[in-house]
Amino acid sequence: MTTAIRTTLPARIADPAFARRTALADDVSQWSYTELLGEATAWRERLAPAEAGDRIAYLVAPGRHHVAVQLGIWARAAIAVPLAVSHPPRELEHVLDDARPRVVVIDPALPRASRLTASARARGAATLTVPQPWVRAARRHRPGPRRAPPRPADPALLVYTSGTTGRPRGVLATHRNLAAQITALTAAWGWTAEDRILHTLPLHHVHGLVNALACALWSGAACEFGPGAPASVWDRLASGEITLFMSVPTVYKRLIREWEEAPEPTRRRWSRGAAGLRLTVSGSAPLPADTLERWRGITGHTLLERYGMTEIGMALSNPLAGERRPGHVGLPLPGAEVRIVDDSGRPVPPGRQGEIEVRSPQVFCEYWGRPDDTAAAFRDGWFRTGDEGCVGEGGYFRILGRRSADIVKTGGYKVSALEVEEAYRAHPAVRDVAVVGLPHREWGEQLRAAWVPADVPRVPSGAELRAWGKERLAPYKVPHRFLAAPALPAGAMGKVRKAEVRRMFAR
């Protein structure tokens, strides 16, 4: 087995008895580790136009094909560039222009396949299609000539940021970076070969790609790709076959709503079955306290919230065994050093807020093609996350938001938009809310709130919401204007796009 394949697959795959265990599954079939390795080996040979270090992009739906293509890329010592199946052509073409892949693998069944094929060829890239149906001969494929495996320091994965605060940038991670991310999580979250995760996350983001998929395969566990419909998710969580589930706050809210609208016998069955899960994890966006409490009331599980980003994987996590503190993202993961610093880079005492910095083998090596951005992102060997936070009792970290989007400087105060949002989510008429700062001649910035009304008999006015806030928040933390909207603009992982929220107030 090459070093590249070992980045994901377990060492025990060399044991024939173990290799027959289920690696991947969906609602129709399942595939053993032997079968997955065979298809990955077939892709290694099929990607012949690419050489070591070339970028290979792929637009493939989550499932066995996606995983086999990714492993085949690594076995060829090339760089994997996953594309988001939900992104519009303009976003996909931005990645093609930026990454300049040698080969693009495309699933012809996807809606944007023909447009992407034309775009890739126009840029000089070779195109390959995912076999339809799956070529089962891959199971019996004999490897071609032996190739030198990539070294741990070689680049492995180029993932693009979500673009919530600017144009998406390519984040390049090495095999060593990925191995550090995976081993930290498998140790902290107690992964074993007996686990089976229900995977409903996209695979162009570290949440689905590393936290869920890579950790499962590294551990020799089973990864089941499931449909995202809330009732179907509940049925699988309650089946007694699933041990782990990871998702984003938006999905947990949908699951809660589905449970609340279900008949009483169905609710009892779902709650009783889901109580047997080993672990449920939330991330990629702040977890509202009421969502955590409602999920605990329904399933008996306290969601484990963690903190990470594309550039670092996961750096902080509430404990598997121990207190999972609402509103906090826990303690540093194994191998990660995390600190809070002031604007000059000096560490601040507990309780004081500042920028979160991380130093770890997990941290990426560079922003693709952006040496100035890469240099600016580091200070004395520490990665500057751009997030504001503080350390509380027991060393638990709390995230206050993006310094560029969620920290509003108004009247000489620094206000966490996330704190204000959390307060207003407690209002019975507010389903969701996003707070931003807009330039103001007198105050520097002024708080504004876009909000989604809940199903209530009467929708309160902005003046009423402002008065309600003054009873619970310091006056300078209360938004001056409220704008009701049917939904908040958000990305694939549920992160609200604050730049678009600001534009809502300019219309």
Secondary structure by P-SEA (a helix, b strand, c coil): ccaaaaacccccccccccccccccccccccccaaaaaaaaaaaaaaaccccccbbbbbbccccaaaaaaaaaaaaacbbbbbbbccccaaaaaaaaaaccccbbbbcccccaaaaaaaaaaaabbbbbbcccccccccccccccccccccccccccbbbbcccccccbbbbbbcaaaaaaaaaaaaaaacccccbbbbccccccccccccccaaaaaaacbbbbbbbccaaaaaaaaacccccbbbbcaaaaaaaaaaaaaccaaaaaaaaaaaccccccccccccccaaaaaaaaaaccccbbbbbbccccccccccccccccccccccccccccccccccccccccccccccbbbbbcccccccccccaaaaaaacccccccccccccccccbbbbbcccccccccccccccccaaaaaaaaaaccccccccccccccccccbbbbbbbbbccccccccaaaaaaaaaacccccccccbbbbccccccccccccaaaaaaaaaac
